[in-house]
């Protein structure tokens, strides 16, 4: 239940990570920052309708860096 996000960009960027609804928060393992998810309901297409709701987490990633998260 962990994942890494890495940036190869030369500028700071905003990242959106998507997880199943069963995970309500993600925690940065390096600094213990906790980010709460925003519920994303499925769209109207056949595929999205059957995939269920998801949580979206928005955070910033510095240039040429990475962050390690634990899903909870």
C-alpha positions as CSV (number, residue, x, y, z in Angstrom):
1,X,0.0,0.0,0.0
2,X,2.8,2.4,-0.9
3,X,3.7,4.3,-4.0
4,X,6.4,6.7,-5.3
5,X,5.9,9.8,-7.4
6,X,9.0,11.2,-9.2
7,X,9.5,14.3,-11.2
8,X,12.0,14.8,-14.0
9,X,10.7,18.3,-14.7
10,X,12.7,21.5,-14.2
11,X,9.8,23.3,-12.5
12,X,7.6,22.6,-9.5
13,X,4.4,20.7,-10.5
14,X,1.0,19.9,-9.1
15,X,0.3,16.1,-9.0
16,X,-3.0,14.3,-8.6
17,X,-2.9,10.7,-7.4
18,X,-6.0,8.5,-7.6
19,X,-6.8,5.6,-5.3
20,X,-9.7,3.3,-4.6
21,X,-12.3,4.8,-2.2
22,X,-11.2,2.3,0.5
23,X,-8.2,4.6,1.1
24,X,-9.2,7.9,2.7
25,X,-5.7,9.4,3.2
26,X,-2.1,9.2,2.0
27,X,0.9,9.9,4.2
28,X,4.3,11.1,3.0
29,X,6.7,8.6,4.6
30,X,9.6,11.1,4.8
31,X,7.9,14.0,6.6
32,X,4.6,12.4,7.9
33,X,2.4,15.0,6.0
34,X,-1.1,13.5,5.7
35,X,-3.2,14.4,2.7
36,X,-7.0,13.7,2.7
37,X,-8.6,12.5,-0.5
38,X,-11.4,14.2,-2.4
39,X,-14.1,11.9,-3.5
40,X,-14.5,11.5,-7.3
41,X,-17.7,9.9,-8.3
42,X,-17.8,7.8,-11.5
43,X,-18.8,9.4,-14.8
44,X,-21.6,8.4,-17.1
45,X,-19.7,6.1,-19.5
46,X,-20.2,2.4,-19.2
47,X,-16.6,1.8,-18.0
48,X,-16.6,4.6,-15.4
49,X,-20.0,3.7,-14.1
50,X,-18.9,0.2,-13.2
51,X,-15.6,1.2,-11.7
52,X,-17.0,2.8,-8.6
53,X,-15.9,6.0,-6.7
54,X,-12.3,6.9,-6.2
55,X,-10.3,9.3,-4.0
56,X,-8.1,12.0,-5.6
57,X,-5.1,13.5,-3.7
58,X,-3.5,16.8,-4.8
59,X,0.0,17.7,-3.8
60,X,3.1,19.6,-5.1
61,X,6.3,18.0,-6.3
62,X,9.6,19.9,-6.5
63,X,11.8,19.8,-9.6
64,X,13.9,16.6,-9.9
65,X,12.6,15.1,-6.7
66,X,10.4,12.3,-5.5
67,X,7.9,11.6,-2.7
68,X,7.0,8.2,-1.1
69,X,3.4,7.7,0.1
70,X,1.6,5.2,2.3
71,X,-2.1,4.7,1.6
72,X,-4.3,4.4,4.6
